[in-house]
Structures are given as structure tokens and as C-alpha cells.
Amino acid sequence: MRIRVDYATIYEYARPASDVLQLLRVQPAGHEGQHVVHWRIDSDCDGHLKRSEDAFGNITHMFYPDGPVQKLALHVTGEVDTVESHGVLSGTLERLPPQVYLRQSELTMPDEALAAFARQIDTGDALATCHRLTAHLHGQFSFDPDVTHAHSDAAHSFALQAGVCQDYAHVFLSVTRLIGIPSRYVSGHLVRSDGLITQPAAHAWAEALIPDLGWVAFDPTNGMCATEAYLRVAVGLDYRDAAPIRGARRGGGAETMAVAVTTQASIQHPGLGELGAAGDAAQAASQAQG
């Protein structure tokens, strides 16, 4: 599948802000399951863009506007070819030992309720447990964008039994790490099966290290393993390590931010060329996406 992404983030400040700095984790790396055809990052103001990689192997960019700004728009476009692997990853850059992904972070730190739940969900087999946990969260949690925020932790969303994809992933990570399964947070994009093309945010899911398989991607929001409809961009211990954009500034007063993510796909068939985006993308993901 060829996935096309158009990702716009617009910041507006009440007054001109100086010393603006934006850390971007918006460019995917290639591996055996995805090949980056092209990728581009643009801004509506003059500045400097410096590429690097972080400790997790994510491609990062630091953007520095040349002077004070009152409005800043960042625009990301690209195309990536993905291959169906039923969630099993191969050829990813692994800079850290698996034991690092057993660490609980501030956003995944379990409480007594999560610890008790982990004991109940554990089957003694890593793969079976991850499937069981994925299905449970998908079936028992309510997708609700109004009850949590970017800084909500796993214990909070577990108590509510509700949240967004970020919260589903954090609960998954908290539980699997309690059981002794290394796991990590993933941010990226998803071609939705319901035909919705433009969304107000990127998607999030988790990867767990399974014996004899390696890293496997689980999406508890949608109750499934990742398919070719998933485009993996960044990983970390939690949302903060893989957030698409994080920034700092001096002054500027009140801030507003608007995000629009357009994700489309086309499927190549010999002799037919590219088929339409939304209708054919629906064949690649079997359940409604969150």
C-alpha cells in the first residue's frame, strides 16, 4: 500500500514570540515493512531546520525561526510504501537494549488497580497475553477525547476506562511492563477503514517484544495488530518521547494550536495502476479506527 500523508500544524500567539524552538518527530524511517518514497517538511516563515536522530533511533528535526513570530505553520507531506507483515517488525533501527523498554515512565506508572489487572490478564505466554490485553482494552474502554489530555497517565485513564489512542497505548505499556514484557509507545498514521481522511491528530499504538517473533505492533484502540494501513513514525517509552511536535518559546502570551492530518492510500495492481484512496484503503483495515 502507498500511504500519502499531509500534516499541518499551525501555532498562533497573542503577541510575537521570540526564541521559538520546535522539536519535530514527523519523518518516518524505513525498515523492511515500510519504504519512504519521499518526505518533505516546510514552514511559512524563514528559519533553520537541523536533522538528527534521538536515543530511540527516531529521525528528529530542530526548527528555529529567524526572528520573532506571531503565527507559525509547519507542513509535512510525504509518501511511504508499506507491506503487510501482520504486525511483526523487521529491519528497524534498534539503538537500545530491550531491557530499557521494561522501565515505567511518568505516564505509564501503575497504581494498585493496574497491578491487580495485570495479574488477571497475564496468561503466562507473552503473545497470548498481548492479544488478550489488546482485545480487552478495545472491548472495555470507551473512546472519548474529552476525558483525558496530553499529560494524562495510564492510571487515570484506566480508572475512567476511557480515553484516546494515547491512553489506550499507555495502559497497554503499563500492564505489559508489569508482566515483564518489554514494550514501547508508537506514534504514526493510520488509513482508516471508515473512509475518514482528515483527522485532528496522528494515531498511537504499542509494540511488544515477543519471544521468537521480535517486536510486534498491537493497536488496543482498534483491537488488532498493525496492518499495512499503519505508518510507523516514532517510538519511545511514552507519548513524550514520540510526540510529533514539542516546542518552547519566550513571550507571545496566549497560544492556540490547530492540527489537521490527512492520510490517504492507493493500492497498486498490475495493469490497473493506482486505485482510489478511501474505498480501497478500507480493504486494508478490518475495523473502525479510533
Residue, then its C-alpha position, 0 to 999 in steps of 0.5 A: m500500500r502507498i500511504r500519502v500523508d499531509y500534516a499541518t500544524i499551525y501555532e498562533y500567539a497573542r503577541p510575537a514570540s521570540d526564541v521559538l524552538q520546535l522539536l519535530r518527530v514527523q519523518p518516518a524511517g524505513h525498515e523492511g515493512q515500510h519504504v519512504v518514497h519521499w518526505r518533505i517538511d516546510s514552514d511559512c516563515d524563514g528559519h533553520l531546520k537541523r536533522s538528527e536522530d534521538a536515543f530511540g533511533n527516531i529521525t528528529h528535526m530542530f526548527y528555529p525561526d529567524g526572528p520573532v513570530q506571531k503565527l507559525a505553520l509547519h507542513v509535512t507531506g510525504e509518501v511511504d510504501t508499506v507491506e503487510s507483515h501482520g504486525v511483526l517488525s523487521g529491519t528497524l533501527e534498534r539503538l537500545p537494549p530491550q531491557v530499557y523498554l521494561r522501565q515505567s515512565e511518568l505516564t505509564m506508572p501503575d497504581e494498585a488497580l493496574a497491578a491487580f489487572a495485570r495479574q488477571i490478564d497475564t496468561g503466562d505466554a507473552l503473545a497470548t497475553c498481548h492479544r488478550l490485553t489488546a482485545h480487552l482494552h478495545g472491548q472495555f474502554s470507551f473512546d472519548p477525547d474529552v476525558t483525558h489530555a496530553h499529560s494524562d497517565a495510564a492510571h487515570s485513564f484506566a480508572l475512567q476506562a476511557g480515553v484516546c489512542q494515547d491512553y489506550a497505548h499507555v495502559f497497554l505499556s503499563v500492564t505489559r511492563l508489569i508482566g515483564i514484557p518489554s514494550r514501547y509507545v508508537s506514534g504514526h498514521l493510520v488509513r482508516s477503514d471508515g473512509l475518514i481522511t482528515q483527522p485532528a491528530a496522528h494515531a498511537w499504538a504499542e509494540a511488544l517484544i515477543p519471544d521468537l517473533g521480535w517486536v510486534a505492533f498491537d493497536p488496543t484502540n482498534g483491537m488488532c495488530a498493525t496492518e499495512a494501513y499503519l505508518r510507523v513514525a516514532v517510538g519511545l517509552d511514552y507519548r513524550d518521547a514520540a510526540p510529533i511536535r514539542g516546542a518552547r518559546r519566550g513571550g507571545g502570551a496566549e497560544t492556540m494550536a490547530v492540527a489537521v492530518t490527512t492520510q490517504a492510500s492507493i493500492q497498486h495492481p498490475g495493469l490497473g495502476e493506482l486505485g482510489a484512496a478511501g474505498d480501497a484503503a478500507q480493504a486494508a483495515s478490518q475495523a473502525q479506527g479510533 
